[in-house]
Amino acid sequence: MTRDEVLKELSRIAHERAFGGYIGSDTLIQIGLDALLAGVESESLAMLAGLGRNEELEAPDLLERVLYELGLDVDVPADPRAARWALAYWVAGQMVDGSLAPAVGAFRIWRDVAWDLDYPDALQPLVVCAYNLDDWDDNWDVPVEKIKSDAIEAAAHFLNQKPPTEHD
């Protein structure tokens, strides 16, 4: 991996963890090793990369130190609704930049955001795409690639909208 690829992956891991996702210690140690090999510099990085099997429980804390040292730590709003909206914007951004498959992103927004927010209007096009992608089969008249394209377009439109208010 290049330095830029490693930093992008560290940022993705930081976001996943900040939004409650679980990433195994073995993966954290491997990204630490990848970062070292790519020339990323951080005081705690060598400690993370050098953890052995009997030290894996230390990986999450060391990763947090590495993320802080690299300026990649993620602040999620304390308010649960605001945190869900932040997750939606992050996932939609990944869909648009191509780092997350449209079906995966749309489904995640449907499952992890829209339901918790009582299906706000701003997310309806993404929810429809998620539902269609989940339900799609070869008998449909619409090609799956068209629905994926619609999901990316819906994500881009969502990103360009005014952020929701606390009442949304």
C-alpha positions as CSV (number, residue, x, y, z in Angstrom):
1,M,0.0,0.0,0.0
2,T,1.1,3.5,-0.7
3,R,1.3,6.2,2.1
4,D,-1.9,7.8,0.8
5,E,-3.8,4.5,0.6
6,V,-2.8,3.6,4.2
7,L,-3.9,7.0,5.5
8,K,-7.2,6.6,3.7
9,E,-7.7,3.2,5.2
10,L,-6.7,4.5,8.7
11,S,-9.3,7.3,8.2
12,R,-11.9,4.7,7.2
13,I,-11.1,2.6,10.2
14,A,-11.3,5.7,12.5
15,H,-14.8,6.5,11.1
16,E,-16.0,2.9,11.4
17,R,-14.9,2.7,15.0
18,A,-16.2,6.2,15.9
19,F,-19.7,5.2,14.5
20,G,-19.7,2.0,16.6
21,G,-18.2,-0.5,14.1
22,Y,-16.0,-3.3,15.3
23,I,-12.7,-4.0,13.6
24,G,-10.6,-6.9,14.9
25,S,-7.2,-6.4,16.6
26,D,-5.5,-8.5,13.9
27,T,-6.7,-5.9,11.3
28,L,-5.6,-3.0,13.4
29,I,-2.1,-4.5,13.8
30,Q,-1.9,-5.2,10.1
31,I,-2.8,-1.6,9.2
32,G,-0.2,-0.5,11.7
33,L,2.4,-2.6,9.9
34,D,1.2,-1.4,6.5
35,A,1.5,2.2,7.7
36,L,5.0,1.6,8.9
37,L,6.0,0.0,5.6
38,A,4.5,2.9,3.7
39,G,6.5,5.5,5.6
40,V,3.8,6.8,7.9
41,E,5.4,8.3,11.0
42,S,3.8,8.3,14.5
43,E,5.2,7.7,18.0
44,S,2.8,4.8,18.7
45,L,2.7,3.2,15.3
46,A,5.7,0.9,15.8
47,M,4.1,-0.3,19.1
48,L,0.9,-1.1,17.3
49,A,2.6,-2.8,14.4
50,G,4.7,-4.9,16.7
51,L,2.0,-6.4,18.9
52,G,2.0,-10.1,19.2
53,R,-0.9,-12.5,19.6
54,N,-0.8,-12.3,23.4
55,E,-0.9,-8.5,23.2
56,E,-3.9,-8.1,20.8
57,L,-6.1,-6.5,23.5
58,E,-3.8,-3.5,23.4
59,A,-4.4,-2.8,19.7
60,P,-7.6,-0.7,20.0
61,D,-6.0,1.7,22.5
62,L,-2.8,1.9,20.5
63,L,-4.8,2.6,17.3
64,E,-6.6,5.5,19.1
65,R,-3.2,7.0,20.0
66,V,-2.0,6.5,16.4
67,L,-5.1,8.2,15.0
68,Y,-4.7,11.1,17.4
69,E,-1.0,11.5,16.6
70,L,-1.8,11.6,12.9
71,G,-4.8,13.9,13.3
72,L,-7.2,11.3,12.0
73,D,-9.3,10.9,15.1
74,V,-13.0,11.4,14.5
75,D,-15.4,13.3,16.7
76,V,-18.9,12.0,16.5
77,P,-21.7,14.3,17.8
78,A,-22.9,13.4,21.3
79,D,-26.5,13.8,20.3
80,P,-27.7,10.4,18.9
81,R,-29.7,12.0,16.0
82,A,-26.8,14.2,15.0
83,A,-24.5,11.2,15.1
84,R,-26.9,9.3,12.8
85,W,-26.9,12.2,10.3
86,A,-23.1,12.4,10.5
87,L,-23.0,8.7,9.6
88,A,-25.3,9.2,6.7
89,Y,-23.1,12.0,5.3
90,W,-19.9,9.9,5.8
91,V,-21.4,6.9,4.0
92,A,-22.9,9.0,1.2
93,G,-19.5,10.6,0.7
94,Q,-17.9,7.1,0.4
95,M,-20.5,6.1,-2.2
96,V,-19.9,9.2,-4.3
97,D,-16.1,8.9,-4.2
98,G,-16.3,5.2,-5.1
99,S,-14.7,3.8,-2.0
100,L,-17.9,2.1,-0.9
101,A,-20.1,0.0,-3.2
102,P,-23.5,1.7,-3.9
103,A,-25.5,-1.3,-2.6
104,V,-23.5,-1.5,0.6
105,G,-23.7,2.2,1.2
106,A,-27.4,2.5,0.5
107,F,-28.2,-0.5,2.6
108,R,-26.2,0.9,5.5
109,I,-28.0,4.2,5.3
110,W,-31.3,2.4,5.3
111,R,-30.4,0.0,8.1
112,D,-28.2,2.2,10.4
113,V,-29.6,5.7,9.8
114,A,-33.0,6.0,8.2
115,W,-34.7,3.6,10.6
116,D,-33.3,5.4,13.6
117,L,-34.4,8.7,12.3
118,D,-38.0,7.6,11.4
119,Y,-37.3,7.7,7.6
120,P,-36.7,11.4,7.0
121,D,-37.5,12.8,3.5
122,A,-33.9,13.6,2.9
123,L,-33.0,9.9,3.0
124,Q,-36.0,8.5,1.1
125,P,-34.2,8.3,-2.3
126,L,-31.4,6.3,-0.8
127,V,-33.8,4.0,1.1
128,V,-35.7,3.3,-2.1
129,C,-32.4,2.5,-3.9
130,A,-31.4,0.2,-1.0
131,Y,-34.7,-1.5,-1.1
132,N,-34.5,-2.0,-4.9
133,L,-31.0,-3.2,-4.8
134,D,-31.9,-5.7,-2.0
135,D,-34.9,-6.9,-3.9
136,W,-33.5,-6.9,-7.5
137,D,-33.3,-10.0,-9.6
138,D,-32.8,-10.9,-13.2
139,N,-36.5,-10.7,-14.0
140,W,-36.5,-6.9,-13.5
141,D,-36.7,-4.7,-16.6
142,V,-34.2,-2.3,-15.0
143,P,-30.6,-3.3,-15.0
144,V,-28.9,-3.5,-11.6
145,E,-26.2,-1.1,-12.8
146,K,-28.9,1.5,-13.3
147,I,-30.1,1.2,-9.7
148,K,-26.5,1.4,-8.5
149,S,-26.1,4.6,-10.5
150,D,-29.3,5.9,-9.1
151,A,-28.0,5.2,-5.6
152,I,-24.8,7.2,-6.3
153,E,-26.8,10.0,-7.7
154,A,-29.1,10.0,-4.7
155,A,-26.0,10.1,-2.4
156,A,-24.5,13.0,-4.3
157,H,-27.9,14.9,-4.2
158,F,-28.1,14.2,-0.4
159,L,-24.6,15.6,0.1
160,N,-25.5,18.8,-1.7
161,Q,-28.6,19.4,0.4
162,K,-28.8,21.7,3.3
163,P,-28.0,19.8,6.5
164,P,-31.1,18.8,8.4
165,T,-32.3,20.7,11.4
166,E,-32.8,19.1,14.8
167,H,-36.5,18.6,14.0
168,D,-35.8,16.4,10.9
